Amino acid sequence: MRRQGIALIAVLVVAAVMTLVGGILFMGTVGDLRQTRHTLQTAQARAAAEAGLTYARYAMEAARPAIKSLIAPKMNLSANPATEWILPEAEWGSIAAGIQAILNSNYGTLPSGAIDQGGASVSYVVTRFRGHVRARDSQSYLADYVVISTGTSGTGSAGGVRRVEEKGVFEVQLGRPSLSQWLFLVNDAGGTGGFFPTGSVFNGPVHANHNWGFWGRPVFKDVISTSDDGAWYWHLSGDGCTGSSRVWVRGDSRPPCTVPDFQKGFLRSQPVIPLPTSSLSQQRAALGMDPSNTSAPTAKEICFALRLHNPPTKNCNSNPSVPDGVYLVNDGIQVKGGIYVQGNLNELVVEATGTGQQIYRFTQGSNTWVITVDYISLRVLPHSSTPAILRSTRLRMRL
């Protein structure tokens, strides 16, 4: 009997220990499942928040008509755009507040079905609307913005919530835009006969009026835009896609073969950007003349535009010949045209800095010219081995 009692006690002890261990394992498993679920929902919430930022970039472009309607009544159409702000400074604060209200009222929530799992809400803060550049046929204004995107996944205390924030500056242009704002700008990108493939990297804004073509995973670190409603997405043998070698897609990808990295969005159906159709138009623009006049400028007109008329040393009326060289067209105070090259160049080097400058280095024979365009302080700083052509060492630039 004693042995049977001891055996029974031993069995009960073992059963109790196994029950305890099983309970611990069960609680551990439940805890792990909860942790895994929370981690998953947190990741989904972060993805939803990132999707909200992408939507916000599209929204600021889509809001253009409403912003135009806000700005139009505030414009002073009798002002001289070269010397006065078309949008009076007294209105800048209300314009910033109005743009902020337009964005928050119309683009604060993503469209239904935009995110498979979870949701996102977006809020906008717009401040410091200010004048940037004045010119005779255009002006530009800047405003700082902050976008806060809140992504959610799941419900209750177990759900995930993540917020991401993006700060930036957007530009409002009145009149004809400066073509220098684009890193790459063409009328036809040649997408029916070729493409931008994997390995292509653009670190500035690019635009093609028509015919973009992509293959693989080209990278666009700034906004890419087109006037078409889509683009050509190619596939090559062995890349995972089937069907035609190129397909017109009204979207951002053709997986798995062509999935470009549009880091700030691919804007379609944008206004056509008219480009010069005549080299004579470009020549006149560089000389500070009317680019709509496509007739060839006379030697006398060129001589006066370059400020070479300096009797008795040089008389453009009787001797309008222009010496070879690089000329920064100006009126002695500010740039009135562009960079004009007379004769052939041996080399042209263009360099962009990380501080808002573009540096142009021209070599013609034994002479070298270096012109720095500072887009932050709006200055042109010419330096040259032949300073007689560049009559000023510091000029205020009007784009």
JOBEL-V494804 format. One record per backbone hydrogen bond with DSSP energy under -1.0 kcal/mol. NH is the residue of the N-H (numbers start at 1). CO is the residue of the C=O. If there is no record, write none. Layout:
nh={NH & NH}
co={CO & CO}
This chain:
nh={5 & 6 & 7 & 8 & 9 & 10 & 11 & 12 & 13 & 14 & 15 & 16 & 17 & 18 & 19 & 20 & 21 & 22 & 23 & 24 & 25 & 26 & 27 & 28 & 29 & 30 & 31 & 32 & 33 & 34 & 35 & 36 & 37 & 38 & 39 & 40 & 41 & 42 & 43 & 44 & 45 & 46 & 47 & 48 & 49 & 50 & 51 & 52 & 53 & 54 & 55 & 56 & 57 & 58 & 59 & 60 & 62 & 63 & 64 & 67 & 68 & 69 & 70 & 71 & 72 & 74 & 75 & 76 & 79 & 83 & 84 & 91 & 92 & 95 & 96 & 97 & 98 & 99 & 100 & 101 & 102 & 103 & 104 & 105 & 106 & 107 & 110 & 114 & 119 & 121 & 122 & 123 & 125 & 127 & 130 & 132 & 133 & 135 & 139 & 140 & 141 & 142 & 143 & 144 & 145 & 146 & 147 & 148 & 149 & 150 & 151 & 152 & 153 & 159 & 160 & 162 & 164 & 166 & 168 & 170 & 172 & 174 & 176 & 181 & 182 & 183 & 184 & 186 & 189 & 191 & 193 & 194 & 196 & 200 & 202 & 206 & 207 & 208 & 209 & 210 & 214 & 215 & 219 & 220 & 221 & 224 & 225 & 226 & 231 & 232 & 233 & 234 & 235 & 239 & 247 & 249 & 254 & 258 & 259 & 261 & 262 & 263 & 263 & 267 & 269 & 270 & 282 & 283 & 284 & 285 & 286 & 287 & 288 & 289 & 293 & 302 & 303 & 304 & 305 & 306 & 307 & 308 & 310 & 313 & 314 & 319 & 325 & 327 & 329 & 331 & 335 & 336 & 337 & 338 & 340 & 342 & 346 & 347 & 349 & 351 & 353 & 358 & 359 & 360 & 361 & 362 & 363 & 364 & 367 & 369 & 370 & 371 & 372 & 373 & 374 & 375 & 379 & 380 & 381 & 383 & 385 & 389 & 395 & 396 & 397}
co={1 & 2 & 3 & 4 & 5 & 6 & 7 & 8 & 9 & 10 & 11 & 12 & 13 & 14 & 15 & 16 & 17 & 18 & 19 & 20 & 21 & 22 & 23 & 24 & 25 & 26 & 27 & 28 & 29 & 30 & 31 & 32 & 33 & 34 & 35 & 36 & 37 & 38 & 39 & 40 & 41 & 42 & 43 & 44 & 45 & 46 & 47 & 48 & 49 & 50 & 51 & 52 & 53 & 54 & 55 & 56 & 58 & 59 & 61 & 63 & 64 & 65 & 66 & 67 & 68 & 71 & 72 & 86 & 76 & 80 & 80 & 88 & 89 & 91 & 92 & 93 & 94 & 95 & 96 & 97 & 98 & 99 & 100 & 101 & 102 & 103 & 120 & 111 & 152 & 150 & 108 & 148 & 146 & 144 & 142 & 140 & 140 & 138 & 174 & 133 & 172 & 130 & 170 & 127 & 168 & 125 & 166 & 123 & 164 & 121 & 162 & 119 & 160 & 156 & 153 & 151 & 149 & 147 & 145 & 143 & 141 & 139 & 137 & 178 & 179 & 205 & 205 & 207 & 210 & 211 & 190 & 190 & 213 & 197 & 219 & 223 & 184 & 225 & 186 & 187 & 232 & 196 & 200 & 261 & 202 & 265 & 206 & 267 & 249 & 212 & 247 & 214 & 245 & 236 & 233 & 231 & 258 & 254 & 216 & 218 & 260 & 220 & 261 & 224 & 228 & 226 & 278 & 279 & 280 & 281 & 282 & 283 & 285 & 284 & 290 & 298 & 299 & 300 & 301 & 302 & 304 & 303 & 314 & 310 & 310 & 315 & 342 & 340 & 338 & 334 & 396 & 329 & 329 & 286 & 327 & 325 & 363 & 363 & 361 & 359 & 357 & 373 & 351 & 371 & 349 & 369 & 347 & 367 & 364 & 362 & 383 & 360 & 381 & 358 & 379 & 356 & 374 & 395 & 372 & 370 & 368 & 386 & 380 & 333 & 378}
